Amino acid sequence: MTTQDEWLKVESIDLEAQGVARNAEGKVVFIEGALPGEEVQVRVGRSKNAWEQGVMSALRHESSLRVRPGCPHFGLHAGACGGCKMQHLDAAAQVAVKQRVLEDNLLHLAKVRAENILRPIEGPAWGYRFRARLSVRHVPRKGTVLVGFHERKSRYVADMQVCPVLPAAVSALLMPLRALIGSMDQRDRVPQIELAIGQRLEGPVIALVLRHLEPLSTADADRLRAFGASHDVQWWLQPKGPETVHRLDEGGPELAYALPEFGVTLPFEPTDFTQVNHPINSVLVGRALRLLAPAAHERLIDWFCGLGNFTLPIATRAREVLGIEGSETLVQRSRDNARRNGLAAKARFAARNLFDLAPADLVAYGTADKWLVDPPREGAFALAKSLADLHAAPPEGWAPPRRIVYVSCNPATLARDAGLLVHQAGYRCSAAGAVNMFPHTAHVESVVVFDRQSSV
């Protein structure tokens, strides 16, 4: 076991932003707070046969990539916010780490090497988070209400006064929200506030969804209205599951985000899935469309289409696009968005459980020139496996897509699916690049291109 006075040389950094070193016995040691090239001492918290994990306790040689964190609540100390893991690492180096994670997962898990490495997509490192789920906790012994993210490796809510990854207008609401909840009759029955921000020419539309476990009193509802009027925010209420979300009061601007390159605007509700980082999403959609290069005569399929984030831009370029999603409600919302953007004639939608697809389902949806695949963290295993099965036994009258652009939020499930596509479905991995959707976190998004082997 690593001793507390042993100095370790940090060799690399892992997906969880932990430094990776080896002790005198050759055992791998994962070290929170340590960066590659540093010499550190560690306080070991967990020890297994093959590895140890601990927290940096002393630093003798500092990395040139170490920077001063931009948030006062970041750190390794007790009570530190666990929302970010990489603020101590230079922002450009964070992107390089994520690119390396993408390449390593493809190579080591899938035995796939991208022929070309795309330049990572990155943007502002602060004030980028347009969506967030903030925990709420009334703490009588401290005489206060806490609103924010959880402490590092803890179920407790961090005592946050600001949050620089939130837009400044939202960060400035944290302390007023604490005072508001503290004044409410139901302050012990309000576990979370979900944040969603929309865009409009006049400025942002800030929506707050209050999860409440008991019916609100008239006085509490009036307190919310007064707060909304004072701080220019919309209040939505969630008494039970997501399907119960509704506006406290009707009226006011709708939530929406724009994709100006394609002349598309997508309205959404605050609990809908939308990307947390609108500027990066806009760049990502532009890159995905350029990689797909849909032609006016082509038909495409957008698997896991959501609200039409990629479907509607594709419809501005292609002859036809079919968007497929697992929820009938989302599909209807996508149809509405297509109509609002004048694209209903070229964008069709279908509801289907995408986690139990079979080869016959792919054939039933028809031949498409290209696919866009944008799954959740679980990936698109059923889709990739069905495509591999069709490659082994090609059906008459159906052809696989020539190109697949796969947008991933989980490098491990991406690698699993990439292995199927390359080794069993007749594709090559022609390009891959990281997307820094969540700066200062270890979250890795990416966009990867698969092209049909010319000999197939």
C-alpha positions as CSV (number, residue, x, y, z in Angstrom):
1,M,0.0,0.0,0.0
2,T,1.2,3.5,-0.8
3,T,2.6,5.2,2.3
4,Q,1.7,8.9,3.1
5,D,5.3,10.0,2.8
6,E,5.9,8.4,-0.6
7,W,6.2,10.7,-3.6
8,L,4.5,9.5,-6.7
9,K,5.1,10.7,-10.3
10,V,1.8,11.3,-12.1
11,E,1.9,9.7,-15.6
12,S,-1.5,10.6,-17.0
13,I,-5.1,11.6,-16.2
14,D,-8.2,9.3,-16.5
15,L,-11.8,9.9,-17.5
16,E,-12.8,10.9,-14.0
17,A,-10.0,13.6,-14.0
18,Q,-7.9,11.6,-11.5
19,G,-4.1,11.6,-11.9
20,V,-2.7,8.1,-12.6
21,A,0.6,7.0,-11.0
22,R,2.3,3.9,-9.8
23,N,3.7,3.4,-6.3
24,A,6.9,1.7,-5.3
25,E,5.3,-1.7,-5.6
26,G,4.1,-1.0,-9.2
27,K,0.5,-0.7,-8.2
28,V,-1.7,1.8,-10.1
29,V,-2.8,4.7,-7.9
30,F,-5.7,7.0,-8.9
31,I,-5.2,10.5,-7.3
32,E,-7.9,13.1,-7.1
33,G,-6.5,16.6,-7.7
34,A,-3.3,15.5,-9.3
35,L,-2.2,16.3,-12.9
36,P,0.2,14.6,-15.3
37,G,3.9,15.4,-14.7
38,E,3.3,16.3,-11.0
39,E,5.0,14.7,-8.0
40,V,2.6,14.3,-5.2
41,Q,1.8,12.5,-2.0
42,V,-1.5,10.8,-1.6
43,R,-3.9,10.0,1.2
44,V,-5.3,6.6,0.2
45,G,-9.0,6.0,0.7
46,R,-9.6,2.7,-1.1
47,S,-7.2,-0.1,-1.7
48,K,-7.8,-3.1,-4.0
49,N,-5.5,-5.9,-5.2
50,A,-4.8,-4.1,-8.5
51,W,-5.2,-0.5,-7.7
52,E,-5.6,2.2,-5.0
53,Q,-7.5,5.5,-5.0
54,G,-7.0,8.5,-2.9
55,V,-6.7,12.3,-2.6
56,M,-3.6,14.4,-3.2
57,S,-2.2,15.5,0.2
58,A,1.0,17.3,-0.9
59,L,2.4,18.7,-4.2
60,R,6.2,18.9,-4.8
61,H,6.4,19.6,-8.5
62,E,3.5,21.5,-10.1
63,S,2.3,20.9,-13.7
64,S,2.5,23.8,-16.1
65,L,-1.1,23.0,-17.0
66,R,-2.4,23.6,-13.5
67,V,-4.5,26.8,-13.2
68,R,-6.4,28.6,-10.5
69,P,-10.0,27.4,-10.4
70,G,-12.5,29.9,-11.5
71,C,-15.1,29.0,-8.8
72,P,-14.7,29.5,-5.1
73,H,-16.6,26.3,-4.4
74,F,-14.3,24.0,-6.3
75,G,-11.7,21.9,-4.5
76,L,-10.9,18.7,-2.7
77,H,-11.9,20.0,0.7
78,A,-15.0,18.9,2.6
79,G,-18.0,20.6,1.3
80,A,-16.6,21.4,-2.1
81,C,-19.0,21.4,-5.0
82,G,-18.9,18.2,-7.0
83,G,-20.4,19.7,-10.2
84,C,-17.0,20.2,-11.9
85,K,-13.9,18.0,-11.7
86,M,-11.4,19.7,-14.0
87,Q,-11.3,23.4,-13.1
88,H,-7.7,23.0,-11.9
89,L,-6.6,22.0,-15.4
90,D,-6.0,24.5,-18.3
91,A,-9.2,24.6,-20.5
92,A,-7.3,23.7,-23.7
93,A,-5.7,20.8,-21.9
94,Q,-9.2,19.6,-20.8
95,V,-10.2,19.4,-24.4
96,A,-7.0,17.4,-25.3
97,V,-7.8,15.0,-22.5
98,K,-11.3,14.4,-23.8
99,Q,-10.0,13.8,-27.3
100,R,-7.5,11.3,-25.9
101,V,-10.3,9.5,-24.0
102,L,-12.3,9.2,-27.2
103,E,-9.4,7.8,-29.2
104,D,-8.4,5.4,-26.4
105,N,-11.9,4.1,-26.0
106,L,-12.2,3.4,-29.7
107,L,-8.8,1.8,-29.9
108,H,-8.8,-0.3,-26.7
109,L,-12.4,-1.2,-26.4
110,A,-13.3,-1.6,-30.1
111,K,-9.9,-2.1,-31.8
112,V,-10.9,0.8,-34.0
113,R,-8.7,3.7,-35.1
114,A,-10.2,6.7,-36.8
115,E,-8.6,7.5,-40.2
116,N,-8.9,11.3,-39.5
117,I,-9.0,13.2,-36.3
118,L,-11.5,16.1,-36.4
119,R,-10.6,19.3,-34.6
120,P,-12.4,19.3,-31.2
121,I,-15.5,21.5,-30.9
122,E,-15.1,23.9,-28.1
123,G,-16.4,27.3,-26.9
124,P,-16.7,29.5,-23.8
125,A,-15.6,27.7,-20.7
126,W,-17.9,29.8,-18.3
127,G,-21.5,30.7,-18.3
128,Y,-22.3,28.0,-20.8
129,R,-24.8,25.8,-18.8
130,F,-28.3,26.6,-20.1
131,R,-29.8,23.6,-18.3
132,A,-29.2,22.3,-14.8
133,R,-30.9,20.4,-12.0
134,L,-30.3,22.2,-8.7
135,S,-30.9,20.3,-5.4
136,V,-32.6,22.1,-2.6
137,R,-32.2,21.4,1.1
138,H,-33.5,23.2,4.1
139,V,-30.9,22.8,6.9
140,P,-32.5,24.0,10.2
141,R,-29.3,23.6,12.3
142,K,-27.6,26.1,10.0
143,G,-30.6,28.3,9.7
144,T,-30.5,28.3,6.0
145,V,-31.6,26.8,2.7
146,L,-29.0,25.4,0.3
147,V,-29.6,25.5,-3.5
148,G,-27.0,24.0,-5.9
149,F,-25.2,20.9,-6.8
150,H,-24.2,18.1,-4.5
151,E,-20.9,18.1,-2.6
152,R,-18.1,16.0,-4.0
153,K,-18.9,12.3,-3.5
154,S,-21.7,13.2,-1.1
155,R,-25.5,13.3,-0.9
156,Y,-25.3,16.7,0.8
157,V,-25.9,19.9,-1.1
158,A,-22.9,22.2,-1.4
159,D,-23.2,25.6,0.2
160,M,-23.0,27.6,-3.1
161,Q,-23.3,31.3,-3.3
162,V,-22.3,31.6,-7.0
163,C,-21.8,29.2,-9.9
164,P,-19.6,30.5,-12.8
165,V,-20.6,27.7,-15.2
166,L,-24.2,29.0,-15.1
167,P,-25.0,32.2,-17.0
168,A,-24.3,35.2,-14.8
169,A,-28.0,36.1,-14.5
170,V,-28.8,32.6,-13.1
171,S,-25.7,32.5,-10.8
172,A,-27.0,35.8,-9.3
173,L,-30.3,34.0,-8.5
174,L,-28.8,31.4,-6.1
175,M,-28.8,33.5,-3.0
176,P,-32.3,35.1,-3.7
177,L,-33.6,31.5,-4.3
178,R,-32.3,30.4,-1.0
179,A,-34.1,33.3,0.7
180,L,-37.3,32.6,-1.2
181,I,-37.4,28.9,-0.3
182,G,-36.5,29.7,3.3
183,S,-39.6,32.0,3.4
184,M,-42.0,29.3,2.1
185,D,-44.4,27.2,4.1
186,Q,-43.3,24.2,2.1
187,R,-39.5,24.8,2.5
188,D,-39.0,21.2,3.8
189,R,-40.9,19.6,0.9
190,V,-39.1,21.2,-2.1
191,P,-36.3,18.9,-3.2
192,Q,-35.1,20.4,-6.4
193,I,-35.4,23.3,-9.0
194,E,-34.7,22.5,-12.6
195,L,-33.3,25.3,-14.8
196,A,-33.9,25.7,-18.5
197,I,-33.0,28.8,-20.5
198,G,-34.5,29.8,-23.9
199,Q,-33.2,32.3,-26.4
200,R,-35.0,35.3,-27.9
201,L,-33.8,38.6,-29.4
202,E,-34.8,40.6,-26.3
203,G,-32.7,38.3,-24.1
204,P,-32.8,35.0,-22.4
205,V,-36.0,33.4,-21.1
206,I,-35.3,31.8,-17.7
207,A,-37.6,29.0,-16.6
208,L,-37.5,27.4,-13.1
209,V,-39.3,24.1,-12.5
210,L,-40.1,23.7,-8.8
211,R,-40.5,20.1,-7.6
212,H,-42.8,20.1,-4.6
213,L,-44.0,17.1,-2.7
214,E,-47.1,18.7,-1.2
215,P,-49.6,21.1,-2.7
216,L,-48.4,24.7,-2.5
217,S,-50.3,27.0,-0.2
218,T,-51.8,30.2,-1.7
219,A,-49.1,32.2,0.2
220,D,-46.3,30.1,-1.4
221,A,-47.7,30.5,-4.9
222,D,-47.9,34.3,-4.3
223,R,-44.3,34.3,-3.1
224,L,-43.2,32.5,-6.4
225,R,-45.2,35.1,-8.4
226,A,-43.5,38.0,-6.6
227,F,-40.1,36.4,-7.1
228,G,-40.8,35.8,-10.8
229,A,-41.9,39.4,-11.4
230,S,-38.9,40.8,-9.5
231,H,-36.3,38.6,-11.2
232,D,-37.9,38.1,-14.6
233,V,-38.2,34.3,-14.5
234,Q,-41.0,31.9,-15.3
235,W,-42.2,29.4,-12.7
236,W,-43.3,25.9,-13.6
237,L,-44.5,23.4,-11.1
238,Q,-43.9,19.7,-10.8
239,P,-46.1,18.0,-8.1
240,K,-45.3,14.4,-9.2
241,G,-43.6,12.9,-12.3
242,P,-42.3,14.8,-15.4
243,E,-45.7,14.5,-17.0
244,T,-47.2,16.8,-14.3
245,V,-45.1,19.8,-15.1
246,H,-47.1,22.9,-15.8
247,R,-46.9,26.7,-15.7
248,L,-47.7,28.4,-12.5
249,D,-49.4,31.1,-14.6
250,E,-50.0,31.3,-18.3
251,G,-48.5,33.9,-20.6
252,G,-45.1,35.2,-21.2
253,P,-42.6,34.2,-23.9
254,E,-42.1,30.6,-24.9
255,L,-38.9,28.7,-24.4
256,A,-37.0,28.1,-27.7
257,Y,-33.5,27.9,-29.1
258,A,-32.3,28.7,-32.6
259,L,-30.1,27.1,-35.2
260,P,-29.4,30.3,-37.3
261,E,-27.3,28.5,-39.9
262,F,-30.4,26.6,-41.0
263,G,-33.1,29.2,-40.2
264,V,-34.6,26.8,-37.7
265,T,-36.1,27.6,-34.2
266,L,-37.1,24.8,-31.9
267,P,-39.6,25.5,-29.0
268,F,-39.3,23.3,-26.0
269,E,-40.6,22.8,-22.5
270,P,-38.3,23.1,-19.5
271,T,-38.1,19.3,-18.8
272,D,-37.5,18.4,-22.4
273,F,-34.1,17.0,-23.3
274,T,-32.1,19.8,-25.0
275,Q,-28.3,20.2,-25.0
276,V,-27.1,22.2,-22.0
277,N,-24.8,24.3,-24.1
278,H,-26.7,26.1,-26.9
279,P,-23.6,27.7,-28.6
280,I,-21.8,24.4,-28.8
281,N,-24.9,22.6,-30.0
282,S,-25.3,25.0,-32.8
283,V,-21.7,24.3,-33.9
284,L,-22.2,20.6,-33.5
285,V,-25.3,20.5,-35.7
286,G,-23.4,22.5,-38.3
287,R,-20.5,20.0,-38.3
288,A,-22.8,17.0,-38.4
289,L,-24.6,18.4,-41.4
290,R,-21.4,19.1,-43.2
291,L,-20.2,15.6,-42.5
292,L,-23.5,14.1,-43.7
293,A,-23.5,16.4,-46.7
294,P,-27.2,15.6,-47.5
295,A,-28.0,16.2,-51.2
296,A,-31.3,17.4,-52.6
297,H,-32.1,14.0,-54.0
298,E,-31.2,12.0,-50.9
299,R,-33.3,10.4,-48.2
300,L,-31.9,10.2,-44.6
301,I,-32.9,8.7,-41.3
302,D,-32.3,10.5,-37.9
303,W,-32.3,7.8,-35.2
304,F,-33.1,9.1,-31.6
305,C,-34.3,12.4,-33.2
306,G,-35.7,14.1,-30.0
307,L,-37.3,17.4,-30.8
308,G,-35.8,17.5,-34.3
309,N,-32.4,19.0,-33.3
310,F,-30.8,17.4,-36.4
311,T,-33.9,16.3,-38.3
312,L,-35.1,19.8,-39.1
313,P,-31.7,21.1,-40.3
314,I,-31.4,17.9,-42.5
315,A,-34.8,18.7,-43.9
316,T,-33.5,22.0,-45.2
317,R,-31.0,20.2,-47.4
318,A,-32.3,16.7,-48.2
319,R,-35.2,15.4,-50.3
320,E,-36.7,13.7,-47.2
321,V,-35.7,12.8,-43.7
322,L,-37.4,10.4,-41.3
323,G,-36.9,11.1,-37.6
324,I,-37.4,8.2,-35.2
325,E,-37.8,8.5,-31.4
326,G,-39.1,6.3,-28.6
327,S,-41.8,8.6,-27.3
328,E,-45.0,9.3,-29.1
329,T,-45.2,12.6,-27.2
330,L,-41.8,13.7,-28.5
331,V,-42.7,12.6,-32.0
332,Q,-45.8,14.8,-32.0
333,R,-43.7,17.7,-30.7
334,S,-41.3,17.1,-33.5
335,R,-44.1,17.2,-36.1
336,D,-45.3,20.5,-34.6
337,N,-41.8,21.9,-34.8
338,A,-41.5,20.8,-38.4
339,R,-44.8,22.6,-39.3
340,R,-43.7,25.8,-37.4
341,N,-40.5,25.8,-39.5
342,G,-42.3,25.1,-42.8
343,L,-40.6,21.7,-43.1
344,A,-43.5,19.3,-42.7
345,A,-43.4,18.2,-46.3
346,K,-39.9,16.9,-46.0
347,A,-39.6,15.8,-42.4
348,R,-41.6,12.8,-41.3
349,F,-41.5,11.2,-37.8
350,A,-42.2,7.8,-36.3
351,A,-42.3,6.5,-32.7
352,R,-40.5,3.3,-31.9
353,N,-38.6,1.7,-29.0
354,L,-35.1,2.0,-30.3
355,F,-33.6,-0.4,-27.8
356,D,-35.3,-3.5,-29.1
357,L,-34.8,-3.0,-32.9
358,A,-34.5,-6.1,-35.1
359,P,-33.2,-6.3,-38.7
360,A,-36.7,-6.5,-40.0
361,D,-37.4,-3.0,-38.5
362,L,-34.5,-1.4,-40.4
363,V,-35.8,-2.9,-43.6
364,A,-39.3,-1.7,-42.9
365,Y,-38.1,1.9,-42.5
366,G,-36.7,1.7,-46.0
367,T,-33.4,2.4,-47.6
368,A,-31.7,5.7,-46.7
369,D,-28.6,7.2,-48.3
370,K,-27.2,8.3,-44.9
371,W,-28.0,8.1,-41.2
372,L,-27.6,10.4,-38.2
373,V,-27.5,8.5,-34.9
374,D,-27.7,10.5,-31.6
375,P,-28.5,8.1,-28.8
376,P,-28.5,8.7,-25.0
377,R,-25.8,7.3,-22.8
378,E,-26.9,3.7,-23.4
379,G,-25.8,4.0,-27.0
380,A,-27.4,2.3,-30.1
381,F,-26.5,-1.3,-29.6
382,A,-29.7,-2.7,-31.1
383,L,-29.4,-0.5,-34.1
384,A,-25.7,-1.4,-34.7
385,K,-26.4,-5.1,-34.1
386,S,-29.3,-5.2,-36.6
387,L,-27.1,-3.5,-39.2
388,A,-24.4,-6.1,-38.6
389,D,-27.0,-8.9,-39.0
390,L,-28.3,-7.4,-42.2
391,H,-24.7,-7.3,-43.5
392,A,-24.3,-11.0,-42.8
393,A,-27.6,-11.8,-44.6
394,P,-28.5,-8.9,-47.0
395,P,-32.2,-8.7,-47.8
396,E,-33.2,-8.2,-51.4
397,G,-34.3,-4.7,-52.2
398,W,-32.7,-3.0,-49.2
399,A,-29.3,-1.3,-48.9
400,P,-27.4,0.0,-45.9
401,P,-26.6,3.7,-45.6
402,R,-23.4,4.8,-47.3
403,R,-22.5,7.0,-44.3
404,I,-23.4,7.2,-40.7
405,V,-22.7,10.2,-38.5
406,Y,-22.8,9.1,-34.9
407,V,-23.1,11.8,-32.2
408,S,-22.2,10.2,-28.8
409,C,-22.4,11.3,-25.1
410,N,-20.6,8.2,-23.8
411,P,-17.3,7.0,-25.3
412,A,-17.7,3.5,-23.9
413,T,-21.0,2.7,-25.5
414,L,-19.8,4.5,-28.7
415,A,-16.8,2.2,-28.7
416,R,-19.0,-0.9,-28.3
417,D,-21.2,0.2,-31.2
418,A,-18.2,1.2,-33.3
419,G,-16.8,-2.3,-32.9
420,L,-20.0,-3.8,-34.4
421,L,-20.1,-1.3,-37.2
422,V,-16.5,-1.8,-38.2
423,H,-15.9,-5.5,-37.6
424,Q,-19.3,-6.9,-38.4
425,A,-21.3,-4.4,-40.4
426,G,-18.9,-3.5,-43.2
427,Y,-17.9,0.1,-42.2
428,R,-14.7,1.9,-41.6
429,C,-14.2,4.7,-39.1
430,S,-13.3,7.6,-41.3
431,A,-13.2,10.5,-38.8
432,A,-13.7,11.2,-35.1
433,G,-13.5,14.3,-32.9
434,A,-14.4,15.4,-29.3
435,V,-17.1,17.9,-28.4
436,N,-16.5,19.9,-25.2
437,M,-20.2,20.2,-24.4
438,F,-19.5,20.4,-20.6
439,P,-16.3,22.4,-19.9
440,H,-14.6,21.6,-16.5
441,T,-16.3,18.2,-16.2
442,A,-15.1,14.8,-17.3
443,H,-18.1,14.4,-19.6
444,V,-17.0,13.4,-23.2
445,E,-19.2,14.0,-26.2
446,S,-18.0,13.3,-29.7
447,V,-19.0,13.0,-33.3
448,V,-17.8,10.0,-35.4
449,V,-18.1,9.2,-39.1
450,F,-18.6,5.7,-40.4
451,D,-18.4,5.1,-44.2
452,R,-19.3,2.0,-46.0
453,Q,-16.4,-0.1,-47.2
454,S,-15.9,0.4,-50.9
455,S,-15.4,-3.3,-51.4
456,V,-18.7,-4.3,-49.8
